[in-house]
Amino acid sequence: GAGVSQTPSNKVTEKGKYVELRCDPISGHTALYWYRQSLGQGPEFLIYFQGTGAADDSGLPNDRFFAVRPEGSVSTLKIQRTERGDSAVYLCASSPGKVSPLHFGNGTRLTVT
Amino acid sequence: SQKIEQNSEALNIQEGKTATLTCNYTNYSPAYLQWYRQDPGRGPVFLLLIRENEKEKRKERLKVTFDTTLKQSLFHITASQPADSATYLCASQGSLNRDDKIIFGKGTRLHILP
C-alpha cells in the first residue's frame, strides 16, 4: 500500500522567504511526527500530532516554525523568514498508535541560499 | 533532559562476522526501544522494537537486547553482509502515560567489508 509521502522532495529557497512542506501520512495513522536531520546526525524531533492537535511542539526551534494538521491527516510544516541554518532534510513519519513503529517518508531536502 | 547516545560514528566489520551496535540512554527509563536502518537519501526504516520487560528480541539475523540496569540496548547483526552497510538508529519513547515524543540517537554508520 501507499507509504508516507512528502512533497516536494527538494526545495531551494532564498533567505528570508516563506516555505511550506507537506506530509501525507499512511491512511488511518493517528500520530504524525516531524523531524529535522542534518548531515551525519540523527533525526531531531520538532513536533508531533495525535489527531488534529499538537501533542508536543517542544522541538520547534523558534516561532518561525509552525505546523498544522487541520483534519487529522495531511500535515504542513511552515517556515517563515527562512535562514541558511534551516537547511536540512525534513522528515515526516506516521504511526497507528502507541508502541508502534514509525513509518517515514523520504524527506524534503530544504536548501536556503 | 532525556538523552540517547550511540556508540560510535562508524564501525567497520568484516563480512560474515557479527556486528554489534550500542545504544545508551540517560536521565529517564524508556518504556521501549526501537532500532531503525537508514540508507543515504532515504527515510529510516523500522527493524525491531523491544519493551522494557523483554530481555531479547530476534528477527532473522537481527537480535536486540535491553538491559535496564546498564541503561543500554545492544543491536546485533549476525553473518553480516555488504548489503547490511547503512546507518542504524536507536530511538525511544519515555513514559507511555505521559505520551512522550520519540527521540533518536545520532546513529552508527556500519560498513561491512567484503
Boltz contact constraints between the chains, C-beta under 6 A:
constraints:
  - contact:
      token1: [A, 41]
      token2: [B, 106]
      max_distance: 6.0
  - contact:
      token1: [A, 42]
      token2: [B, 89]
      max_distance: 6.0
  - contact:
      token1: [A, 42]
      token2: [B, 104]
      max_distance: 6.0
  - contact:
      token1: [A, 42]
      token2: [B, 105]
      max_distance: 6.0
  - contact:
      token1: [A, 42]
      token2: [B, 106]
      max_distance: 6.0
  - contact:
      token1: [A, 42]
      token2: [B, 107]
      max_distance: 6.0
  - contact:
      token1: [A, 43]
      token2: [B, 104]
      max_distance: 6.0
  - contact:
      token1: [A, 45]
      token2: [B, 101]
      max_distance: 6.0
  - contact:
      token1: [A, 45]
      token2: [B, 103]
      max_distance: 6.0
  - contact:
      token1: [A, 48]
      token2: [B, 101]
      max_distance: 6.0
  - contact:
      token1: [A, 55]
      token2: [B, 99]
      max_distance: 6.0
  - contact:
      token1: [A, 56]
      token2: [B, 101]
      max_distance: 6.0
  - contact:
      token1: [A, 91]
      token2: [B, 43]
      max_distance: 6.0
  - contact:
      token1: [A, 98]
      token2: [B, 96]
      max_distance: 6.0
  - contact:
      token1: [A, 101]
      token2: [B, 46]
      max_distance: 6.0
  - contact:
      token1: [A, 104]
      token2: [B, 43]
      max_distance: 6.0
  - contact:
      token1: [A, 104]
      token2: [B, 44]
      max_distance: 6.0
  - contact:
      token1: [A, 105]
      token2: [B, 43]
      max_distance: 6.0
  - contact:
      token1: [A, 106]
      token2: [B, 42]
      max_distance: 6.0
  - contact:
      token1: [A, 106]
      token2: [B, 43]
      max_distance: 6.0
  - contact:
      token1: [A, 107]
      token2: [B, 43]
      max_distance: 6.0
